[in-house]
Amino acid sequence: MTAPAVLHSMTGFARAQGGDDRVSWTWELRSVNSRGLDQRYRLPGGWEALEPELRLLAGETLSRGSLQANLTVKAARAPAKLTVNRGVLDQLVALAKELETELPAAPARLDGLLGLRGVLEEIEEEESEELQTLRRKAVRDGFAEALDGLVAMRGQEGARLQTLVESHLERIVELEAAARATAASQPAAIKARLQALLAELLGAEPALPEERLAQEAALLVGKADVREELDRLAAHIAASRDLLQEAGAVGRRLDFLCQEFNREANTLCSKSADVELTRIGLELKGAIEQLREQIQNLE
């Protein structure tokens, strides 16, 4: 059994976190609508070298959308390695001995000296290149995790959009059928209006020959014939339904079909010789605009 096609929105958000004993990091990914794939990265100093890899990964995963990726890196509080600043300690000891005879005070104690600023210093151990490489890979993997979450959210939003798109498309189908039924009665209505107009203009004069009336009616009917527009509209509807069954990025092609829908609806309204057909045409244009608003969110 063939799995149903999955449409994706271009809107989504995802977050991924990680860390080790010295550094923690957070990825935040946001995407919104865009004509193509636009990638923007905000990386802390020292992490800029990751961007080419991230761009390649995102380009392999996403087809359209404006992607904003933010990386936040914070230093974790690791156990410090302490060392004694011998120079400062020697100076303090010498000063204490020098002042023993001048000021009455207890002898200097080691714990007191070590508590003075500058005697004990924290030394940050240098990291090996291997540890830096592992951290770089972990941060890159965190981006991939966030990217998967973004794709999942865009898929959920895409499923909701697909329901709306199908609903608007069904409304267009109903209006196309109504327009076709109304257009079928146009030739007789045009002929009747022409006969009434000519009878009024000619008054008591002899009426025009039936053949001449038929020619004039045929000319008007030809100008008002909307069957070709309705046939093209029906073909665009069928093409849209086929695209909705495809997996992947179909938003751009559906948007193009919406432009074609609108072209046929405009021609339908301009050629209409019937109030009801004009009303249907205007309602059709509204339904097409609603459809396009949703399609422009699709990847």
N, C-alpha and C positions, 0 to 999 in steps of 0.2 A: 504494500500500500504506500502510495507516495505521500510524504510528509507535507503538511500545508505550508505554503510560502510564508515567510516572515518579513514584514516590512519594518523598517526602523525609522524612528524620528531623528532629527538632528539635535534635539534638546536633551540634555542629561547632566547628571552630576555624580561623582564618585570620590571616595576617599580611601586611602590605604596608609597604614602606619607600620613602623618597624624600628629596630634599634639594636644596639649591642651595649657592652659595658661602658662605652665612652661617648657614644653619639646616639641620638634618637632622631627620626625623620618622619615627616608627614607629607603625603602627596594629596593634592586636591585638584580634580579635573572637572572642568565645566565645558559644555559645548552648546552652541546656539546655531541658528540658521545661517547659512552662507551659500553663495552660488557654487563655490568649490570647497576644497579643503584648505583651511587657513589655520596654521599652528603658531601659537605664541607661548613662550616659556619664560618663567621667572625662576631663575636658579641662583642660589647663594654663591658668593665668591668661592672659587676653587672647584665648583661643580659644573662649570660651563662646558667642559670637555665631553660631558654626557649627552649634550643636546643632539649631535648628529645621530647617535644610536636611537634616541627617543623619537626623533622625527621619522626615522626609517620604520620603526615599529608601529607608530601611529599611522603612517601612510599605508602600511600593509593591512591595517585593521579597519580604518575608516575611509569612506569614499568622499563624503561631503560634511560640511559643518565648520564652524569657527571654534577651534579647540584652545582653551586657556589652561595651561598646566603650571601649578605653583608647587615648588618644593621648599619646605621649611626644615632646617637642620638645627638641632640644639645639642650642645655639649652636655653629656650626662656627668654627674658628680662621681668620679671614680676615686677609690682610695688613694690618697696622696702619699708619695714617697718623700720623707722629711730628711733634711740634712742640716748640720750645724754650720753656721757661718763663723768659722774660727776667728776671722779677723775682728768681727764685731764682739764676740765673746771675750777675746783677749783684752780688748779695750775696756770692756765693762769690768772685768776682774781687776785690771790695773787701776782703774778709777776708784773702785771700791776700796782697795788697799790704801790708796792715796788719801782717801777721806776718812779712814778709820780713826785717825788721831784728831781730826778736826770736829767731827760730829759724833755724838753718842748714838750708836745704833748697833743692832745685832749684826753679826757677820753675814755676809752675803751667802745665800743658799743656792744650790744648783737649780732647784725647781723655780725659784724666783727669777734667776737669770734666764732660764729657758723660756719663761713667759713674756719676756720683753720683746718688743717688736724688732725684727731684723735678725734675731739670734737663730730662730728656726725658719727654714725656707722650704717651700714645696717645689719639688722638681718633677716636671712632666716627662714621663718616659717617652722616648721616641718610638714610633710604631714601625714595624717592619713593612716592607713593600707588599709582602704577602697579605698582611692584615688589611692594608689599604685597598688592595685588589678585591678582597672578599667583601669589604664594605661597599665598594663601588658596584659589585654585582648584586648585592642585596638591595641597594637603592634602585637599581635598574629593574630588578624583579618586582619591587614594590610598585614601580610605574606600570609594569605589565599587569599586575593585579588590579590596580585602579582602572586601567584601560578596559579590562574585562568587565569590571563593575559598571563602567560607563556604557559599554555596549549592551549589557543586560538591561540597564535602565532605558536606553534608547529603544530597545526591542519592546519593552513593556509599553512605552509611550506610542510606539509604532502600531502595536496591536489595537490600542484605543483609537488611533487615527484611522486605521483601516476600517473599523466599524463605521466611523463618521463618513469616510469617503464613499463606502458602499451605499450608505443611506442617501447621500446627496446624488450619487449616480443613479439610484433607483428613481429618485424624484425627476431627474432629467429624462429618464426613459418614459415615465408617465406623461411628462409634458410633450415629449416628441410624438407620442401616440395621439395625444389630444390635438396637437397641431396638425398632424396628418389627417385626422378625421375632419377637422374644421376646414382644412385646405381643399378637401375633396368636394365641398359644397360651393367653392368660390366661383367656378365657371357659370353655373346657373344663376347665382346671385348677381354676378357682373352683367350678364345678358339682360336680366330683368331690370336692373338699374339703368342700363343703356336704353332699353325700350321706353321706360318711363320718362327718361330725360329727353329723348328725341320726340316723343309724343307731345311733351309739354312745349318744346321749342317750336315744333312745326305747326302746332295748333290744328287748324282745319285743313292745312295743306295735306296732300297725300303722303302717307308714311313711306319711308325709305323701303326699298325692296328687302325682302328677307335675306337675300344673298349678301347685300351690303351690311346689314346688321350682323350677320354671321362673321364677316371679315373684321368689322370693328371689334366685335366681342372676342374673336380669336387673338387680335392684337393685344387687347387688354389682358386677356387670360395669360398670354405668353409672358407679358411683363410681370404678372402677379404669380406665375407658377413657382411654387417653393418646393416642389417635389425633389429637385436636385439637391437643395440645401438639406432637406430632411434625410435624404439617402446618405449624404456625407456625414451628417450628425450621427446617424445610426451606425455607420462604419467606425467613427471615432469612439462611440460608446463600446462597441465590441473590442476595439483595440485596447481601451482602458481596462476592460475586464480581464483581458489576457495579461496585461502588465501586472495587475493585482495578484495574479497567480504565480508570478515569477518571484524568486528570492533575490535579494540583493538591492542595489541602489537603482530604483526606478523613478524616483521623484522628479528628476529633470525631464524624463520623457513624458511623464504624466502632466507636468506643467506645460509642456509644448502642446499636448493634446487639448488642454484647457484653453489655450489661445485659439486653437482651431474651433473648439466648441463656440467660443465667443464670436468668432468671425461668422459662423453660420447663423447664430442667433441674431446678430446685427443685420445680416442680409434678409433674414426672415421678416424682421420688423419693417425694414425699408420697403420690401416688396408686398407687404400685406395690404389687401384691399378689404379687410374685414376687421371690425372692432374686436371681435372675440379672438381672432388670430393674433392681432396686435397685443392683446392682453396676455395671451399665452406666451408670446415672444418675450415680453418684458419679464414675466415670471421666470421664464427659462434663463434669461440673463442673470437674474438674481440667484437662481440655483447654481448656475455655473460659477458665479463669483464666490459663493459659499464653498463650493467644491475646491476652487483654486486656493482659497485661504488655508484649507487643511493640507492640500497637496504640497504647498510651499514649505511645510514643516517636515516633509519626508526626505530621507536621505536619497 
